[in-house]
Amino acid sequence: MEEIRRNLQNFQAHGQACVIATVIEVNGSAYRREGARCLIMPDGEVSGILSGGCIEADLREYAVQIFQTGKPHKVFYDFRAGEDDTWGTGIGCNGAITIWLELFNPLSLSAEAEQIIDDLRKRSETRHPYEAVTVLNSSDEAVYPAGMRWNRSSGDSAIQSGRTAGTVQELHNGVHLELLVEQIIPRPELIIIGAGDDARLLSSMAKMLQWRVTILYHLTGSVNRERFPDADEIMVIPRLAFEQAEVKGKYVVIMTHNLELDREALRKLLPEDVAYIGLVGSRYRLENILKSMETVDVDEPFDRRLLGKLYSPVGLDIGAETPQEIAMSIMAEATAQRNGRKGGSLRERKGLSLSGMLPPILKEAIHD
């Protein structure tokens, strides 16, 4: 969504039009779920992915109509066909999807274009959940035109259970509306304690994954916007004053490579209500830090039960060696923890085991 917003802002600045394609309904399995978007340019270039490439060429043809008429349009694709049918083979999914196409034109539809960008900006910046509503169809276009947007609190949503977005039918002031309702969840927030090159890589990767990133460190020549261009915030604190960090519900990775700094960060932040706290380093280094923590304040000894929420060595076990691989393993672990997953292979999930799809003779061969 961040890339979509940046592209639209660039188009707005240059007076360039495009068509926004949004998945509004999915039945069965599909490459992307409701709320996914891509942009189609007048020359047919597509930014973003809705299906892995199997319908984008067809959407380009519909986009030509949108550029000509300026009217939004819904397109339905049913991939639940047989192998010999048009959509039956090579799709990579077995479901039906509905896509809504609307024109973004900062010249002829400047107010609407600004509303679209403002909507995406709020989604990116919010720290509180809410629902984003878009009018798809209206019985009174003069009052509720297609494309009209507003926000509402995320209370008892009309979205189908288990989904974060979907279409609903509602009556507003006597007008029958078909709406796309999307549950907007604040971006996860990562606090990186450190200013080394590995912190720069982790900041860039987290930003690429659309996390909100804060660099937290004391004043040194390494803590500046030029060194951390991807960070949303750079917070400079007095040395060892980690209690100044607001970490409730956030993800913290400690990578100072300094025993004293690591110790104080752990000692002050582990008792807080963090969502995740990871420490870069070996198990041997961690034990040295923990022994040091227990001697810092003998009147209030460190409670080792708090270690249940500490991930150290940090990251998933993927055999990471390079700084890039380590950053990837850290973000993979944090993402898995956020989603309540263990981070194993997808094929090992219940009901997805490859062996369950094989005939008995091949199962025996695998076990042998």
BELMONOR-V648646 format. One record per backbone hydrogen bond with DSSP energy under -1.0 kcal/mol. CO is the residue of the C=O (numbers start at 1). NH is the residue of the N-H. If there is no record, write none. Layout:
{{CO,NH} {CO,NH}}
This chain:
{{1,5} {2,6} {3,7} {4,8} {5,9} {6,10} {7,11} {8,12} {9,13} {10,14} {11,16} {12,15} {18,104} {19,40} {20,102} {21,38} {22,100} {23,35} {25,98} {27,96} {33,36} {36,23} {38,21} {39,47} {40,19} {41,44} {45,41} {47,39} {55,59} {56,60} {58,62} {59,63} {60,64} {62,66} {63,67} {64,68} {65,69} {66,70} {73,101} {75,99} {77,97} {82,85} {85,88} {95,79} {96,27} {97,77} {98,24} {98,25} {99,75} {100,22} {101,73} {102,20} {104,18} {105,109} {109,113} {110,114} {111,115} {112,116} {113,117} {114,118} {115,119} {116,120} {117,121} {118,122} {119,123} {120,124} {121,125} {122,126} {130,184} {131,152} {132,182} {133,150} {134,180} {135,147} {137,178} {140,143} {140,144} {145,148} {148,135} {150,133} {152,131} {153,155} {155,157} {160,163} {164,183} {166,181} {168,179} {170,177} {172,175} {175,172} {176,139} {177,170} {178,136} {178,137} {179,168} {180,134} {181,166} {182,132} {184,130} {188,212} {189,251} {190,214} {191,253} {192,216} {193,255} {196,200} {197,201} {198,202} {199,203} {200,204} {201,205} {202,206} {203,207} {204,208} {205,209} {206,211} {207,210} {212,190} {213,232} {213,233} {214,192} {215,235} {217,237} {220,223} {222,224} {224,228} {233,215} {235,217} {238,241} {240,242} {241,244} {242,245} {247,250} {250,275} {250,276} {251,191} {252,278} {253,193} {254,280} {258,262} {259,263} {260,264} {261,265} {262,266} {263,267} {264,268} {265,269} {266,270} {269,272} {272,274} {273,249} {276,252} {277,311} {278,254} {279,314} {282,286} {283,287} {284,288} {285,289} {286,290} {287,291} {288,292} {289,293} {290,294} {303,306} {304,307} {305,308} {306,309} {307,310} {309,277} {311,279} {316,318} {322,326} {323,327} {324,328} {325,329} {326,330} {327,331} {328,332} {329,316} {329,333} {330,334} {331,335} {332,336} {333,337} {334,338} {335,339} {336,341} {337,340} {345,348} {346,349} {349,352} {354,357} {355,358} {359,363} {360,364} {361,365} {362,366} {363,367} {364,368}}
